[in-house]
Amino acid sequence: MIKVKFWGTRGSIATPGKNTARYGGNTSCVELRAGKQMFVFDAGTGIRELGLKLVKEFPSTPLTIHLFISHTHWDHIQGFPFFLPAYEKRNKIHVYGPPGRDKSLDEIMRMQMDTDFFPVELGDMKAKISVHEIRDAMKFGPVKVEPFYLNHPAMTFAYRLSDGQNTVVYATDNEPYEYSLHRLRGSEKKTTDYPQYLDQKFVEFIADADLCIGEAQYTLKEYRDKKGWGHSPIESTVEFAWRARVKQLVLFHHDPLHDDTMVDKMVQQAQRISRLRGGGLKCLGAREGMEIKVGRSSAAKSRR
């Protein structure tokens, strides 16, 4: 069984306040536990609360944490300087992800903690922190984590985690190639073409996942004015999940301009699309504090 908990669900910038209290205002961070292994996807502002919880849960036990960064846009790394387990000498933290355009992942993680931006440098954290640039699948005992390149204005990975029986995919900050490449090329849509081929590869990557955490930042109307920004309309996210026979889709990376009421409407739209498609795809919106157990007794509950 894989236990999933959402600590940050917002995209682009943190948006705390009464209008976002239900779905949450912290930026991207999701915790996964598979057996005794602890995995974290992204280090947005939500990782601060995760750190506080881990310090209470393991007051003296050494921790080994595997932190997978999807990409180094600020909303996905800005919480790391406030992650308290990184200040405990007994802990080991492995940070994995893609390189930047002209800087290594290690350089970028250090840059945001330069003394011009933050009072504590990365090297002054007491935990043993190792930064790894990856391109291929990795094994952690029975758990396999596989990266996949997404369509975003930065080197960006989705991750597929499997314990041999259950599979969770984390795929945020992705734009359909079908729309973005055609727009940039100015070409007419053809029956078979390279953008469709690339989108199909993504569908194959998420295929048969028990749970897919998929970004759906925009409505279709919003997306028409924001093509090339690296995000998806909700219709595409649901379409890909349906084609991939995903069992459960969690809509993630909520736009900072969307309050709880707007996210409700987007979730309802996703559910309508799923019903029309048929096949039993379950759609729900990611909420801070929400927990999902992926396994034979899958269940979701909110602890807010």
N, C-alpha and C positions, 0 to 999 in steps of 0.2 A: 504494500500500500504506500502511496505517496501522499503526504499531507502538504497542502498548499495554503498559504496565508498571504493576504494582500495588505501591504503596509503603505503603499503609495500608488494611486491609480490615475493621477492627473498628468497631462502632457504639457510641455512647453514652459510653464511657470507655475509655482505653487499658488493656490487660490484659496486660502482659508477664509472662513466666514459662515454666516448662518445660511447662505444660499447654496453652499456646497457641503454642508455638514453630513448629509446622508451618504453620498458617494465618496466624499473626502476631497481634501485640497492638496495633499502632499503629492510630490512627483514620484516617478516610477520606482517601485521596489516590491519584489515578490519573494517570499521565503518558501523553499521546498525542503521537506525532510523525507528521505528515503532510507528506512532502517536507521542506522546510527549516523548516516551522512547528512551534512547540512549544506544546502545550496541556496544562494541568493542571486536573483536576477535583477541587476541594476542597482545603483546607489543614489537614487534621487533623494529628496528630503525625507521620504518615508523610512529610510534606513536608520534615521536617528531613533525613532520609536522602537524599531526592531532591536537596536543596540541596547536600549534601556531595559527591554524585556529580557534579553539574553543575559545581561549582567545579574538580574534578579534570579533568573532560572538556574544559572550556573555560577554561583558566587565564588567558587574556588576551583571548579573543574576546568582544566585546559580545553580550549576549543580549537578545532580545525574547521575553518569556514571557506567554502569555495564560492567566490563572488564572480559572477559572469556579467560583464558589461556588454550591452548590446552595441553601443557606440558612445562616443565621448562628447556629444552635445551636453550642455551644462545640466539640463534637467535630468540627466541620467547618471551624473557623477557628483553633483553638488552637495549631497548629503554625507559623502564619505568622511570629510574632516570632522564630522560630529558623531561618528560611529564609535561608541565607547569601547567595544571589545578590541579595537585597534590600539587602545592605550594600555592594555593589560599585557605584561611581559610573557605570561604563560601561554598566550594564544598564538595560533598560526593562521594567517589570512592569505589565501592564494587569490590573486586577481587575474582573470582571464578576459581576453577580448581582442578586437582587431586593432591594428595600428591606425594612427591618424594619417592625414594626407601627406604631411612632410615631417611628422614627429612620431616617435615611438609611443606606445601606450604608457610606458613608464614615465616618459618625459611629460606627457599630458597630465597624468595623475599628480606629478610633482609640481607642475606649473600652477595648478589651481591652489596649491598650498604654499606658493612663494610668499615671502614675508610682505610683499606689496598687497597681497590679497587676504592672507590669513596669518594669525600669530604663531601657529605651530607648523613646522615643515613636515613633509611625509617621513623623512628620515628620523625625525624626533619622536615618532610614535613608537611605543615600547614593544608592541607585538612584532613577531617576525612576519614581515610582509613581503611576499614574492609576487612579481608582476610577470605574466606570461602572455605573449602574443601567440594566438593559435589560428590554425586553419583547418585542422583535421579533428575527427572524433577523438574523445578522450574516455578512458575507463577509470572508474572509481569503485573497485570491487565489482559487484554485480551491476552497478549503475553506469550507463553510457550516456554521454552528453555530446551531441553532434551539432556543429554550427552550420549555418546556411546564409549566404549573402542576400541581403534585401535591397530594395530599390529606394534609396534615401540619399540626401545630399551629404553624406559622410559614409565612411566604411562602416557598415552596419550588419550585425549578425542577428538572425533568429536562432533559438536553441531548442533542440529536441532532446528531452531527458526521458530515459526508459530504465526501469529496474528489471527488465526481462519479462514482466507481465503487464505493466501499466505504463502509459506514455503521456507526458505533458509537453506541450509546445508553447514556447514563449516567443511571440512574433509581433513586436511593436515597431512603429516607425517604418512603415512599408507602403509603397504606392504601386498600384497596378501598372505594369509595363504597357498594357494595352492602350491606356489613355495617355500616359506621359511620353512614351517614345513616338507615338503617332503625332502628338502635338508638336514635339520638337522637330520631327522630320518633315512635317507638313504633308504627309502622304495619306492616301486613301486607305481605308481598312480593306484588307484582303481576306480571303477565306482561310488561308494559313500564312502566318508570318512570324517573324522572330519575336515580337512582343508577346504574342499568344503562347509561343513556345516557352518563353521565360516564366510567364505566369503559370503555365502547366507544371513547370519544375517546382514552383513553390507549392502548388497543390499536392504534388507527389511527396514533398518534404513533410507536410502536415498530415498526410494520409493516415486514416484510421486512428488518429490520436483520441485518447479518452477525454482529454481536456486540451483545448487550444485557447490561449490567452492572446487574443488578436486585437490589434489597434483598429479603432473605428472613430477617428477624431471628428470627421465631418459628415454632415448631411450631403446628399447628392447636389443640392443647390449650392451649398458652401464650397464644395469641391470644385465646381465649374470655374470659380474665380481663383482657385489656389492650386491649379495643376502645376506640377514640378516642385512642390514644397515637400514632397516625400511622405505624404499621409494618404489615408484611404477614406473613401465614402463608405458608409455602413453597408450599402448594398453589395459592394465588392467583397468585403470581409465575410459577409454571410454566404455569398455565392461560392467563394473559395472553400469555406468550411463545408458547405453542402456537397460540393463536388468531391471533396476529400473524404467524405463519410465520417467526419468528426462527430463524436458523440455529444460533446458539450462545448459551447463557445462562450467565452467570457469577454465582453466588450470592454476595452481597456484604453488608457491614454486619452481620457476625456479632455476635450478642448477647454481652455481656461475661461472662455466666454459662455460655456454651457453650465447653467445652474442645475440643481437636482431635477427640476421639472423638465428641463430640456433633455437631460439624460434619460429620464423616464420615457419620454416620447420616442427617443432613438431606440431604446430597448424594445419598446412595443412595436416599432417598425421592423426591427430585426425579427421579432417573433412572428409578425404577420408574413414576412417574406419566407421564413422557415416553414410555416404552415402551408403556404401556397406551393412550396417546393415538394413538401412531403418528405418522408424518410426519418422523422423523429429527431432532427437536430434541436437540441435545447439551447436557448440563448438567454443570457442574463448579463447585467451590468456589474462590473467590478466595483466593489465597495471596500473602503478601508475597514479592516477588522474581519472581513469575510474569510471563512475557512472552508476549504473543500477537501474531502478525502477521496482520492482517486483509487478505486479498487472495487472489489466485489460489493462492498457495502457503501458505495459512493453516496455522499450527502453533503449538502452545503448549508451553512448557517452563519448568521451574523452575530458578532459579539460586541457590537458598538453599544 
